[in-house]
Amino acid sequence: MRKASRLFEIIQMLRLARQPLTAAVMAEALEVTVRSIYRDIAALQAMRVPIEGGRGIGYIMRPGFDLPPLMFSIEEVEAIVLSLALLERTGDEELKHAAKRVNQKIAGAVPLPLRQAMNRRALYAWGSAAEAPVSVDLGTVRRAIRDEQKLSLDYRDELGRATERTVRPIALIYYSQTTNIVAWCELRSAIRNFRSDRVEHCETADAYFKGEGDQLRGLWTAGWTERPHLLD
């Protein structure tokens, strides 16, 4: 177990303990040496974590201490770092700005060892990035999905044919080239994928499909293996 993860586990054990825990008990639970526990306790105390006690008598956490609202293991931090890096490859400008804010909030909430892991910049997402679609705001689409609000689209298919669609958006698929809007199309009476770079105009309609979103997503995922890229 890495040190940052071990420090977190020690804090959790002390917070939940009803009586002092000896270094030997914690060492056995974490499968490390007693000497490692002594060093970890000293490191936590240096970070102002209110641990009291000593060798031979055990350790307790002073009442009132709590972990920050966000706490992760080192592997979870690395997963977050890579996920945020992958967002940089999408054409969703609003999500990319949100990713930067997430990084800052998490870095401000976690202990120093985890913050250092986030700032180390040792994990990268490589490859071409999708361009932001010109005529559709993906943030508007995401809000319509959450609110179960219909969208009105001016859409041009791969043959250049223009149509007007009223759709019930249920998901977004982010590819390296573009982003697909997955929606129930009222013109086709079926679920279709709409490439965002072929949308010429998009706005929310004054109509909703409340309570249908989960059912439509279930219908979509049930046919995913057979028709994953059913474009209109």
N, C-alpha and C positions, 0 to 999 in steps of 0.2 A: 504494500500500500504506500502510495506517495505521501510525502510529509504533509502537504496541504490537506489531503483527504483525511489523514490521521488526526490532524489538529481538530478538524470539524467533528470527527467521531468522538474524540475525547470530550469536547464541549457538550455534545449530545448526551454522552454517558453521565457526565457530572450533573447536567441539568435534570436528568430523570432519576438520579439516585436518591434514595431515601436516607442513606447513611454514607459516611465517608468511604471512598473507594481507594484501595491501595494501588500502588503502581503495578504490583504483581497481578492483581485482578484485571486491570486494564491491559497489561501486556499480553496476558493469556487470551483475552477477547480479541485483540487486534493482531495477534500473532507476531509480536515484535519483542525485543528484549526490554527488561525493566529499565536499563540504562537509557534506552530510546524514549521511554515514557518520561523519565526525569528531565531529559533535554526538552521534550515537547511541552511539559508543564512550565518549565522556565521560559520557553519561547512565548507561550500564551500569556504568562504573567507580565512579560516585557511588553506585550501588546495591550496591557491594561485589562485583560480578562480577569475578573475578580475571583481567582481560585485561591483558596486558603488551605493550609495543612502542611504536611511535611512527610519525610521518609519515615516509614514505620507506623505512622498513625493514620495515613490516608489523606485524601483530598476531597474538599467539598466546594461547591459553587455558592458564592454569596447570594442571598435572596435578592430578587429584583433584576438580575441580569437576564437578558434575552438576546437571541441571535438577531441580526438584521433581517428584514422581511425577505431578502433574497439570499440564499446560501446554496452553494453548489460544490460538488466534488471537482477535482482538477479535470477529470474526463468530461464532466458536464460543461465546464467552462470551455474546454476545447471544442465541444460540439456546438456551443453557442457562437464561438469565434468563427468557425467554419460556416455555420448557417448564415451569419451576418455577411460574411464574404460572398457567399453564393447570391445573396440578395443584390449585390452590386452588379451582377450579370443580368438582372432583369431590366425591362424597360419601364418599370413602375417607379417613377420618380418619388412619389409620396412614400412608398415603402422604403426606398433607399435613404431618405432623410430620417424616417422613423428608426431605421437600423442604427444610424449614428447616435440617435438619442438613447436607444436601448443600451448600446455599448457604454455610453457615458454613465447611465443610471446604474448599471450593474457594476461597473468599475468603482463607483462611489459607495456601493453597498457592501462589497465583499472584503474580506481581510486582505492584507498586503500580499501574501503569497499568491492568492488567486488573481489579484489585480495585476501582479507582475506577469502571470501566465497570459492574461488577456492582452497585455501591452507588448508581449514578446514578438508578435507578428511572425510566428514560425509556421503558420498554416495559411495556405493560399488557395483560392478557387481560380483555376486557370481556364482560358478559352475566351472566345468572342462573347461580347455582351450584346444583348438585344437593344435595339434602338427604341426610344419611347414612341408609342403610336401618336400620330399627328392629330387625329380627329376624335379620339376617345380618351377620356380621363379614367384610368384604371381605378383611381380612388373612388370615383362615382360608381363604377361597376361593383367594387367591393362593398360599398355602403348599400347598394341596391340588393346585393345578395343577403347582407345581414338583415335589412329591413323587409325583405321579401316584396320588393317593389318592382314593377315591370319597367322595361326599357324600350324606347323606340329607337330603332336603328335604321339608318340608310346604309345598305350593304351592297358590295359588289363582289360577285363570286369569281372564281379563277378564270372563267370564260369572259369576264367583263360585264356580265349582266347585272343591272342595277335593280334592287328590290327594296321595298320598305317593310320592315319587320317589327312586330311587337313580340317581345320575348320575356320569359321569366328566368332571370339569371340564377344559376345555382352553384357555379364553381368557376375558378380561373385555373388554367394550366399554363405554367411559365416554361416556355422552351427557350433555347439559346437564340433562335431567330425571331420569335414573336411570342405573343401571349394569346391563347385561345379563350374565348368566352363560351362556357358551356351553359346552354339555356334550353328551356322548352320553347320551341318556336310555334307560335299560334297559327302561322301560315301553313307550316308543314304538319302540324299536330304530332310533333315528335321532338325528341331531344337532338340538338344539333350543336356543332362547334363552329364558332365564328372567329376567324382570325382578326385580331384587333387592327392589323395593318390594312385590312380591307374595309374597315368601317369608315364611312365618309362623314357620318354624323351620329351622335349618340346623346340622348337626353332621357331623364326619368319621365315616365308616364304618370298620369294622375290615376293610377290603379295599382292594386296590390294583389298578391297571391298568398295571403297570410295562412300559415299552417300547412302549406304545400311543399315547402323547401326540402324538408327531410325525405318526404315521400318521393319527390322527383330525383333527389340524389341517390336514393336507393334504387330507383329504376335505372338510372344512368350507370351506377357501379355494377349492377347485375348484368348489364350488357357490355361492360368494359372490355372483356377479353375478346369478344366477337367484333366489336365496332369501336375501337378506341379513338379513331381519328375521323369520325363521320362529319366531314365538313360540308357546309352549304355554300 
